[in-house]
Each structure stands twice: as structure tokens, then as C-alpha cells.
Amino acid sequence: MTQKILVIEDEPTLARLLSYNLSQEGYDTKVIDHGGDGLQEALQVAYDLLILDIMLPGLSGFEILSKLRQKGNKTPVIILTARNAEEEVVLGLKHGADDYITKPFGVAELLARVSAVLRRTQSDEAALDKQKSLEKVIHAGDLQIYPEKYEVSLNGDSIPLRPKEFEVLLYLVQRPGVVVTRDDLMNIVWGFDYIGGQRTVDVHVSSLRKKLEMNQQSVQIDSIRGVGYKLVTRVLKK
């Protein structure tokens, strides 16, 4: 997917230089020459990167950056500053900028910094998504179930389950109070091409039930004679 870059720059020659070279590099680039208009565009449209001048009509680059971050907009920002303007760089970074380029600059430096910021941002997002995935938890009674890690715990203490026992529990937990047939469990957990019989399901449910009852009483797997199983949760009196 083509990455989108918003350039907020009011100096026509520099704006054309940025737009041309970024477009030539394959980025979908839009240029806006007014601070207020640029802020609205950044808030209304999802961009992968903003290139932001400091001195702008309407709103300064610092004001735009500050308002974006206050509203929870985390789009990475590269600020454009004058050479030797150390205060601008420090202030921009404090307001939430991800990088800076001092004017005048070469095209190679511009493209390298853009690529680096985008690459770093994507890496950070991937790491965050992975962390969130690993931290995903389902609560059932007093149990904490971690689907991505195949782990079940009770008040921080792990309850050891075999992989198929965990998959049976997870399927039942996702359908609390619903009667699940043996055929459904067989097809979902073992697959349609499994050649074993329903006895396999019963054995795993029996083992799972014993492990759960040994550790807690807020989650129970009920047998529905001739049909299958149902997971029941209850609130225990303190």
C-alpha cells in the first residue's frame, strides 16, 4: 500500500521540491500552505507521515504539533527548521516531533530521514501489536485465559493444560451457557478429517474438568446427556 505524506509548507519553491521528490520516490504526497488548514487535514485524514515547517501562516508548526498530540494523533512528524536553530529543534522534539531536517538540505538526506522515520514507526507498531496480542486475556469466572500463549491461570497461578484441553476450554468459554455438541468440538478442535471417535472428546473434557475443579469452583463444565457440553460460570460468595 502506498504510504501517504502530508507536507505543510508555505514557501512555494521548497513545497514543490518536497512534493516532487517524495512523489518520485513513490509516496502519495499532498501539500498545504496554511497552518490551520494543515491541522484540519492532519486530523481528518490518516497519513503515514507529516513534514511540518515551523513558520507558517495561521498556526505555527509548534502549535500544529501540540494540538495533534493533545488530540491523541500519533502520526510521525518531521519538522523543518532553520540551520543553527537549536532552540527550534529542542522545542519541536519536546512537542512530540519524531525527527528534524535543517534547511537547506539535500534530497538524499530528506529521503533517508523520511524512510528511517517510517521504518522505525512501522517497527514500533508491529512490536506494540505483538505485545497487545500476547497480553490479550479472556476472563471466565476466576480464570484468566491467554489465547495467544495457550495459558490459563487462577490469581496468577498457572493451571497446566494440554494443547487440546486448552482448545476445548477456549471454545466453550467463547460460548458461555451454550450447549456445544461433541461433533462441534471434534470438528473445531481436532478437524473434520480426524478419524478418532467422540470418545476422544469425552476423555479430554473429563481431564479438563478435573483440572479445573481441582483449582477453582467458579467455572464448571456440565454434561448434557446425549448432546455435548456446556460451560457455566458462577459468582462465588466471599
N, C-alpha and C positions, 0 to 999 in steps of 0.2 A: 504494500500500500504506500502511495506517495505521501511523504511527510510534508506537513503544512507549516509554513513560516510566515509570521506577521512582522513586517518591518514598520516601525513608527519613526519616521524621519522626515523633517520638513525642508531639508536642503535638497533641491531638485537633482543636482548632479550626483551627489552621494546616493540619493534614493534610487536613481536609475542604475548606478554601479552595483548596488546591493541586489536590486531586483534582477538585473541581467545575469550576474554571475551565479546567484542562487538558483535561478531558473535553469541555467545551462548545466548546473550540477544535478538537476532532476528534482529539485524541491518545488512544491506548489507555493508560490510566493505572492503575497499581497502587500501593497504599500499604502500607508495612511499618513498624511502630513499634519494632522492636528491631534493634540494630546487627548482632548475629550472624546473625539471620535474614535481614536485608537483604543481608549479604555473600554468603550462600549463594545467595540468589535471583539476585543480580547475576552470580554465577559460573556458575549453571546455566542461566539464560535469557538469550537475546540481546535486549538493549534498545538503543534508539537514543540514550537519554539517561538519566542518573541525576541526581536532585535530592537532595542529601545534607545533612542537618543535622549540625552539629559535635557537639553534646551529645546523646548517645544512650545508652540502657541497653545493656549487653552489650559493645559495642565503640563507640569514638568514631568520628566521621566521618573523622578523620585516619587512624585505624587501618584503617578500611574502604578508604579511598582508597589507602593504602600497600600493603595486601595485594592489591588489584585490580591495581595497576600491576606489582607484583612477579611476579604470575602471568601477565603479558602481556595483561591485559584492557585494551583501549584505548577502551572506551565513554566518550564525553564526560561530564564531571561538572560540575554547577553546585553550589557549596557555599552553604549558608545561614549567615550569620554575624550576630553582634550589631553594632549600629551603633557606630562608632568602634573596632571590634576589628581594628585594623590588623595586629596580630601573627597573628591567625587567618587573615586574607586572605593574607598573605605565606606562612605555613606551608602553607596549603591549595594555593596555586599551586606551591610547591616540591614538594609531594607528587604533583602531576600534575593538579590541577583545571584546567578549561578556562575557568571564569568564576565569579563570585560574586554573590550578592544580599544586601544588608544588611537586616536586619529592624528595624522593619516596612517593608514595601514595598507598592507599588500593583500591582494586577492587570496594568495596561498594561505596567509595567516588567518584570514576570515573563514575560509572554508575548513581549515583544520580545526579551528575553535568551535565552529558550528557542529562539525562531525563529532568532536570529542564530547561536547555537552549532550548531544542527542544519544550518543552511545552510552555515556555514563547514566543518563536518566533512564534509558531502557533497561540497563543492568540493574539499577536500583529498584525499578518497578517489578522486574522479574523476581528479584530476591524477596521483595515485600509480598508479592503474590504467593510465592512458595511458602513463606513464613505463615501467612494467613491460612493457607491450605493446611499446613501441618498443625495449626492451632485450632482448626475447626473442631467443635465439640458438640455432641448431642447429649442432652440430659434426659434420663429416664429414671424416675424415682430418685434414688440417691446415687445412681450410677452416672459416670461421665464416660462417654463413648467417643473415641477419636477415630473416625473412618479412615483417614489417610495413613494412620500409624498402626491400625489393627490392634488398638489397645483399649482396655476397659479398666476403669479404676473406681474405687469407692473411697471417698475422702482422702484421695492421694495415694491410696494403696492399690497396687495393681492386682487385677484378677486374671490369672493366666488362662487363656482360651486358645484352643487350636484354631487354625485359619477358618475351617468350615463352621466351627461353632460360632466364631465371631460373625461370619457372614449370615448365619441363621438369625442370630440375635439382632444384627443390624436391620435385616429385612423385617423382622417382627416389630422392632422399635419404631420403624418408619410407618407402621400401620397399627398404632395402639388401639386395642379394643376390637380390631377386625379379625375375623376368623380366616386364617390362611390355610389353604389345603396342603396336603402332603405333596400333591403333584406340583403345585406352585413353588413350594420350597425346593423340590427336586430340580425343577427346570431352571429356577433362578440361581441357585447355589451350585448345583452340580452340572447343569447344562442339559439341553434337550437330548444330546447323544449319549448321556450316561446310561450304562447298561445295568446298573445295580437296581435293586428294588426299593420300595418305600421303607423297608426295614432300616436302611441306612439313615434315612431322615429321623426315624424314631430313636435310633441309638444316639445320634448326635444331639437331639433335643433333650433326651434323658440325661446325658452327660452335662450339657449346658445348664439344665435346670438344677442339678445337684450343686454345681459350682456357684450358681447364683444364690441358692438358698443357704449355702454354707456361709456366705459373706454378708448377706443382707436380706431384708424381707419386704422391701418396697416395690420390687419388680418380681412378677410371677408369670410363668408360662403355663396356661391352662390347656388341658387336652379336651378337645371337642370330639366326643366319641364318633368314630366313623367318618370324620371330616378332616380334622387337622388340629391346628393350634392357635391360641390367641394370647397376646401379651397384655397383662393387666398391671397397671401401676396404682399404688395407693399411698396416701399420706399417712405416715406413722405418727402416733401421738407421742409427744415428748414426755 
